[in-house]
Amino acid sequence: MDETVAEYIRRTVLKIPRDEIKMMLQKWGFLSEAQLETINFHQIKDNISQDVVQLCEENSADIKQAAVLDIIYNNIYPNKRIWSVYQMNKTGEETEFFDLTDFKKKFKRLLRSALKNVTITFKEYEDNAIWIRIAWGTPYTKPNQYKTSYVVYHSQTSYVFISASVLKSNLPLLCQALVVASNYQDIREMELRSHSLNSLKDIVFKRYSQNFQTYSPRPLTEKNVAPETVDLRIIQENRNEKERIQRLNREVFGDGPQPKIEFAQYKLETMFKSDPKMDVLDKKEPFRCLVKFSSPHLLESLKSLAPAGMADAPLSPLLTCIPQKARNYFKIREKKGVLPGSFVSP
Amino acid sequence: LPPQHNADPQKTAFLLRKQWTLYSVTPLYGFSNADLKHYARLLSAFTAAEKQKGLAVEVGVELDIKVTVSNVPDLKGSDRDQDAILVQLSLRSSASQKNSEDKLVWLGCFCCVFGDHLSENLPEDFTCLPLFLANGAEGYTSIVGSWFQKTFDCCFRRLAISPLNLSWMAAMWTGCQVDKTTSAMELVFSAPCLPYPLDISYAIHPEDAKALWDTVQKTPGEITQEEVDIFMDCLYSHFHRHFKIHLSATRLMKVSTAIASAHCDGIIKFLQSKYLAGVLMLLTELAISQIQ
């Protein structure tokens, strides 16, 4: 077994939390159950990974098998990477039958014709997701297994999720390969990025609970709530206001959990407006700003602002439109005569 | 901002583009400018002793720490200010020869810029250098700080910068004339007490921020609290117009401009030598307020 392959497998196993190693190796299926039985999964990870490499040596593992293990790891821990969303377009209504073999063949052929040295690995999952792992080399150097890009393509849709990581220069080539292999005409990057791959899927596939405008003449009653011990000495101030805020929040955000994104960015090119009495800036040019919001769970955080008294309810559509518009990067310009809207600029 | 004391910018260039942690220091008792070499030897011995105790920063390799204490006469506001004192810690690996370069690992600077009013009523035995800046590992700061506290009966405290003071810095620094306007005027806010904490970075094009400030400031060379409030309110209301969020209900943590950047935990970065004295004067003032 090649030394570089051995080292790569060793490092991949080291990334996996100890309690998950056995499960992942089983999913991988390269080592037999009998072989797995010989490994003590309670020893330190360093030793576990050495044992795994030893067994892989016995089975003469090559880079192809090692690459599959890497895909399995990234499929279970996608949030370690940052994902961008791309959408492919074609004219014509016909939904062609998707031929996986043909897709793989065309994809490999296009990449290999441009770059002799690439490692391309595919793995299909039950949810119709095709995972593609690409290790990039150059015309003169072997592929660097540590400089990898990942693609997740749901063949029933026109969306592709790409985690390009280091070699951004290979991105156009990657996009071209995807378009050609899937029989589309072009591909564009959406202004939507996050660590949470599942949330990105929720957003573009509309799998989150959307905020349908519901008119409830009476407040919705909760089920299964333990009766509160009412202390008559405590009066809830502004109860009506609090309920109004909750209702408006529900209307704009919906009832279900929000898709998980970590940031949103707004490039503002709107006019500065102020109270004329204040005698301040009155320029005819835009007041240029760049606003970035970040949080471990941005949408839930924004949802909590109005109840916390830090924002008005309803919150601005610039923020609440993120899931529907499937974007978290915006350029905002002034709409003539109206409050600022989101004028999308390429 | 006040005119620069006739300083040689080369002598103070070491302050630029480094991250400094700020402390306020009470007056030093029995400190003398004539004994700097002596202090360096004492501090060196103290540092070595701390290392033996296991409180050192570096482990493993046998390292020789060289201590230099010097004064920086160019670093002051008026002639009534004390000379600034610079403490440098360098590493000399024992394997190296006499001529090889020492590696500078820690810098500490005591200074006073237009802060002479603190020393007005103090006896002569006291030296007023209320502002201390440290760059380098926290472990070294702790050792040097301990030695000064023991030797000169003074007290170091981390200098916190309140949102109010950060707003002043934002307004003041936005108004400064900068040759090439490359850096945005950035304010960083935090709302930590939510179920999921939120950070907001609000960066304004420096020309637009300056244009706004120029219409707010009525008297050149003078800034009032009211003007700072109006400036901030303008920025807050522009933000609110778009996002419906009240920035005034969040906590202002950091201000960055082309002149300097300041963080509420008492961390500063100086970016322009032209305005160095002005920023130091402000920080000296803050240090003095914290002491009193």
Chai-1 contact restraints between the chains, C-beta under 6 A:
chainA,res_idxA,chainB,res_idxB,connection_type,confidence,min_distance_angstrom,max_distance_angstrom,comment,restraint_id
A,F272,B,H238,contact,1.0,0.0,6.0,A-B,restraint_1
A,S274,B,C234,contact,1.0,0.0,6.0,A-B,restraint_2
A,V280,B,T215,contact,1.0,0.0,6.0,A-B,restraint_3
A,V280,B,V216,contact,1.0,0.0,6.0,A-B,restraint_4
A,V280,B,C234,contact,1.0,0.0,6.0,A-B,restraint_5
A,L281,B,A211,contact,1.0,0.0,6.0,A-B,restraint_6
A,L281,B,L212,contact,1.0,0.0,6.0,A-B,restraint_7
A,L281,B,T215,contact,1.0,0.0,6.0,A-B,restraint_8
A,F287,B,D208,contact,1.0,0.0,6.0,A-B,restraint_9
A,R288,B,H205,contact,1.0,0.0,6.0,A-B,restraint_10
A,R288,B,D208,contact,1.0,0.0,6.0,A-B,restraint_11
A,C289,B,I204,contact,1.0,0.0,6.0,A-B,restraint_12
A,L290,B,A203,contact,1.0,0.0,6.0,A-B,restraint_13
A,V291,B,Y202,contact,1.0,0.0,6.0,A-B,restraint_14
A,K292,B,S201,contact,1.0,0.0,6.0,A-B,restraint_15
A,F293,B,I200,contact,1.0,0.0,6.0,A-B,restraint_16
A,S294,B,D199,contact,1.0,0.0,6.0,A-B,restraint_17
A,S295,B,Y196,contact,1.0,0.0,6.0,A-B,restraint_18
A,S295,B,L198,contact,1.0,0.0,6.0,A-B,restraint_19
A,P296,B,Y196,contact,1.0,0.0,6.0,A-B,restraint_20
A,H297,B,Y196,contact,1.0,0.0,6.0,A-B,restraint_21
A,E300,B,Y196,contact,1.0,0.0,6.0,A-B,restraint_22
A,S301,B,L194,contact,1.0,0.0,6.0,A-B,restraint_23
A,S301,B,Y196,contact,1.0,0.0,6.0,A-B,restraint_24
A,S301,B,L198,contact,1.0,0.0,6.0,A-B,restraint_25
A,S304,B,L194,contact,1.0,0.0,6.0,A-B,restraint_26
A,S304,B,P195,contact,1.0,0.0,6.0,A-B,restraint_27
A,M310,B,H246,contact,1.0,0.0,6.0,A-B,restraint_28
A,M310,B,A249,contact,1.0,0.0,6.0,A-B,restraint_29
A,A311,B,K244,contact,1.0,0.0,6.0,A-B,restraint_30
A,A311,B,I245,contact,1.0,0.0,6.0,A-B,restraint_31
A,D312,B,K244,contact,1.0,0.0,6.0,A-B,restraint_32
A,L315,B,K244,contact,1.0,0.0,6.0,A-B,restraint_33
A,S316,B,F243,contact,1.0,0.0,6.0,A-B,restraint_34
A,S316,B,K244,contact,1.0,0.0,6.0,A-B,restraint_35
